[in-house]
């Protein structure tokens, strides 16, 4: 079966696909239709946090699947109620609004911020975002995304957006005091923007400025949440308290699920009819979300994750020391790694293809940054396999440079 030709014939081409058709996933590996296995350091862009066919996920899938798959939001949804309670207990006091995706979480956040400005009656307007940030592709989310190749010339909703440079606290203070925006929205690690972590001290200063100026403080944890950075949510490293948390990707255990955690200032602003969705929260997705939390919150799992994460970074630091010209720095946090390579985009693309042929899947962002979003079930053996292959590729890049 020529899956690539059929894909090009029948599916709209909004993605540049890698030339493999997936037949199944097991553990930390994906297998193509020819039976070849691939170490998955891509995980569906941070979705499959427990790898593929994890026992907890399969058990929850079977148990909920035998009960019911969908009900209207006019009925009580026990799996969703349980998941919301646990998210609140492990983040901030408030309430959860569930969505199907990260972009929908951003849309819900925009509406909720607007409801807050109307209720407060202070005349605040607009949202502060960071340069090169990514918050989604639907029109409202696109207004907040600060990557020109993404937002292009699509129609833009008419609300103010203030684009600031990450780390410039004086610029942020001036905007919050003079322009009086309603909210500041930030990714604690800029994912699509190059895997750039914001300093914990910077986030603490942002939180303080928001509190002093009466500005809402919102964290986009769509990619960084669900244990990705070593905490359940990345903002917890800085010990700050956001007013609003956006989440998605890993929370559904591989099924579509997202949402916002609305803090006490915002939790009761949405009334019946203000916002909604047919499918979210899917009882099945919520059941898988509870299975994900069961694993992530397990002490033994956390210990194993910490050990392998440190091992991965130690091996990467050794590689950086061995190839200082091609690999001058490393970026990221926890199991969210950016490897900026000082070579051409074409060479990075070939490196990605070579790793694919060796059975290793990695992502590339910003053209020259290899992005690793491994399953949190990664093992030391998996790290060794990746590093052996990646070291060979780096040696070839270095040899080409010398020639």
SULLINSUL-V900821 format. One record per backbone hydrogen bond with DSSP energy under -0.5 kcal/mol. NH is the residue of the N-H (numbers start at 1). CO is the residue of the C=O. E is the energy in kcal/mol with one decimal. If there is no record, write none. Layout:
((NH	CO	E) (NH	CO	E))
//
This chain:
((3	1	-1.5) (6	2	-2.0) (7	3	-2.5) (8	4	-2.3) (9	5	-1.8) (10	6	-2.2) (11	7	-2.4) (14	12	-1.7) (17	15	-0.9) (20	18	-2.2) (22	20	-0.5) (23	31	-3.2) (24	31	-1.7) (26	29	-2.7) (27	52	-2.4) (29	26	-1.8) (30	38	-2.3) (31	24	-3.1) (32	36	-2.3) (33	21	-1.8) (35	32	-2.2) (38	30	-2.7) (39	359	-3.0) (40	28	-2.8) (41	39	-1.1) (41	361	-1.6) (45	42	-1.3) (46	42	-1.3) (47	43	-2.3) (48	43	-1.7) (49	47	-2.2) (51	48	-1.9) (52	27	-3.2) (58	54	-2.7) (59	55	-2.4) (60	56	-2.2) (61	57	-2.6) (62	58	-2.3) (63	59	-2.7) (64	60	-2.6) (65	61	-1.9) (66	62	-1.6) (67	64	-1.4) (68	64	-1.5) (75	72	-1.7) (78	76	-0.6) (80	77	-0.5) (81	77	-2.5) (82	78	-2.5) (83	79	-2.1) (84	80	-2.8) (85	81	-2.4) (86	82	-2.0) (87	83	-2.4) (88	84	-2.4) (89	85	-2.5) (90	86	-1.4) (91	88	-1.6) (95	262	-2.2) (97	260	-2.5) (99	258	-2.3) (105	101	-1.4) (106	102	-2.1) (107	103	-2.3) (108	104	-2.5) (109	105	-2.3) (110	106	-2.4) (111	107	-2.0) (112	108	-2.5) (113	109	-2.7) (114	110	-2.1) (115	111	-2.4) (116	112	-2.0) (117	113	-2.3) (118	114	-2.2) (119	115	-2.2) (120	116	-2.7) (121	117	-2.0) (122	117	-0.5) (125	180	-1.4) (127	160	-1.8) (128	183	-2.9) (129	162	-2.6) (131	164	-2.9) (132	146	-1.3) (133	130	-1.7) (142	138	-3.6) (143	139	-1.3) (144	140	-0.7) (144	141	-1.0) (145	141	-1.4) (146	133	-2.0) (150	147	-2.5) (151	147	-2.1) (152	148	-2.4) (154	151	-1.8) (159	157	-1.5) (162	127	-2.2) (163	161	-0.6) (164	129	-2.6) (164	162	-0.6) (168	165	-1.7) (169	167	-1.4) (172	168	-1.7) (173	169	-2.5) (174	170	-2.3) (175	171	-2.2) (176	172	-2.6) (177	173	-2.1) (178	174	-2.8) (179	175	-2.1) (180	175	-1.0) (182	126	-2.2) (183	126	-1.4) (184	216	-2.5) (185	128	-3.1) (186	218	-1.9) (188	186	-0.5) (190	196	-3.0) (191	189	-0.9) (194	191	-1.8) (195	190	-1.3) (195	191	-1.2) (196	190	-1.8) (197	195	-0.7) (198	188	-3.0) (203	199	-2.2) (204	200	-2.0) (205	201	-2.0) (206	202	-2.6) (207	203	-2.5) (208	204	-1.9) (209	205	-2.5) (210	206	-2.6) (211	207	-2.1) (212	208	-2.4) (213	209	-2.2) (214	210	-0.9) (215	210	-2.3) (216	182	-2.6) (218	184	-3.3) (218	216	-0.6) (219	244	-2.7) (220	186	-3.0) (220	218	-0.5) (221	219	-1.0) (221	246	-2.2) (225	221	-1.9) (226	232	-1.2) (227	231	-0.6) (227	232	-1.4) (228	225	-0.8) (229	224	-0.8) (229	231	-0.6) (230	227	-1.3) (236	233	-1.4) (237	234	-1.8) (238	235	-1.1) (239	236	-0.5) (240	235	-1.1) (242	240	-0.5) (243	217	-3.2) (244	217	-1.4) (245	261	-1.8) (246	219	-2.8) (247	259	-2.7) (251	248	-1.7) (252	249	-1.1) (253	250	-1.4) (255	252	-1.5) (258	99	-2.3) (259	247	-2.3) (260	97	-2.5) (261	245	-2.9) (262	95	-3.0) (262	260	-0.7) (263	243	-3.1) (263	261	-0.6) (264	93	-0.6) (266	263	-1.6) (267	263	-2.0) (269	266	-1.9) (270	266	-0.5) (274	271	-2.7) (284	69	-0.7) (286	282	-2.9) (287	283	-2.1) (288	284	-2.1) (289	285	-2.4) (290	286	-2.1) (291	287	-1.6) (292	288	-2.5) (293	289	-2.3) (294	290	-2.2) (295	291	-1.6) (296	292	-2.9) (297	293	-2.5) (298	295	-1.4) (302	298	-2.4) (303	299	-2.2) (304	300	-2.2) (305	301	-2.7) (306	302	-2.3) (307	303	-2.0) (308	304	-2.4) (309	305	-2.5) (310	306	-2.1) (311	307	-2.0) (312	308	-2.6) (313	309	-2.2) (314	310	-2.4) (315	311	-2.3) (316	312	-2.2) (317	313	-2.4) (318	314	-1.9) (319	315	-1.8) (320	316	-2.5) (321	317	-2.1) (322	318	-1.5) (323	319	-1.8) (324	321	-0.5) (327	323	-2.5) (331	338	-2.6) (333	336	-2.1) (335	228	-2.1) (336	333	-0.8) (337	372	-2.4) (338	331	-3.6) (339	370	-2.6) (340	338	-0.6) (341	368	-2.5) (342	326	-2.8) (343	341	-1.6) (348	344	-2.0) (349	345	-2.4) (350	346	-2.0) (351	347	-2.2) (352	348	-2.4) (353	349	-2.1) (354	350	-2.9) (355	351	-2.5) (356	352	-2.0) (357	353	-2.2) (358	354	-1.3) (359	356	-1.7) (360	355	-2.4) (361	39	-2.9) (362	360	-0.6) (363	371	-1.8) (365	369	-2.7) (368	366	-1.4) (369	365	-1.7) (370	339	-2.2) (370	368	-0.6) (371	363	-2.5) (371	369	-0.5) (372	337	-2.7) (372	370	-0.5) (373	41	-2.7) (373	371	-0.5) (375	40	-0.7) (376	49	-2.4) (378	375	-1.7) (383	379	-2.1) (384	380	-2.6) (385	381	-2.2) (386	382	-2.4) (387	383	-2.9) (388	384	-2.4) (389	385	-1.8) (390	386	-3.1) (391	387	-2.6) (392	388	-1.6) (393	389	-1.8) (394	390	-2.5) (395	391	-2.3) (396	392	-1.9) (397	393	-2.2) (398	394	-2.6) (399	395	-2.4) (400	396	-2.4) (401	397	-1.9) (402	398	-2.1) (403	399	-2.2))
//
